[in-house]
């Protein structure tokens, strides 16, 4: 018996022509990447301090959208100040998270005719918090955002977009439920605000303290992460397919939420240490095109 005849039978191997094999490889390369939910902060993430866009961000966002990903904004800004940035980025996502999670906007319609409506609104009675802050922050500037998006303010401030807003007395700020309270005290620092919040105990609200002397207050238990969890569920995107990017303290909760559920969070390089710690990943700064670098690497 020959050696070959003694060998056990083996499975048949069928070779494919070169062109057929090339077609298979091409099909694999063209297979769609699993859809991601990509949520971007605005100020300090896609926008520089001078209100210009971060280098390369428009092209990178367009490429991510073309790859099938849902690229949206999650910001502390009101809707009036958010949709203009969406237009500059060239995106019309299904949802936008505004007012630090108190407002979720939903797209209605397609194409150039698409409009947005309020899909979710959170409010609270601002009387107690305004009274506390008013007693401890003489000379501060106050603004509240109402459920319909209109805003009331006590004093003009260059940094605020006050188009369509109404000036009122301090007491009138508490006349009705609000989505958000913004406090700016030019003579204070962010450390001053941190100490003040700890001293007076703002236990009935959620708050975020900015780089400078501003305090952003939302309903208790409401932040960007609570709104993004709603959006993620509505879109049917798995938690591990979430990517968030930001630079400020009001991004900490959404970063912790993303990482806790198996997604990714990337902090801009110029952000404070506590934001870096919450994200676990630190990218380039906004001036260096941090968002574009991350999106190009997906």
Secondary structure, 3 states (H helix, E strand, C coil): CCHHHHCCCCCCCCCCCHHHHHHHHHHHHHCCCCCCEEEECCECCCECCCCCECCCHHHHHHHHHHCCCEEEEECCCCHHHHHHHHHHHCCCCCEEEEHHHCEEEEEECCHHHCEEEEEEECCECCHHHHHHHHHHCCCCEEEEECCCCCEEECCCCCCCCCCCCEECCCHHHHCCCECEEEEECCCCCHHHHHHHHHHHCCCCEEEEECCCCEEEEEECCCCHHHHHHHHHHHHCCCHHHEEEEECCHHHHHHHHHHHHCCCEEEECCCCCHHHHHHHCEECCCCCCCHHHHHHHCC
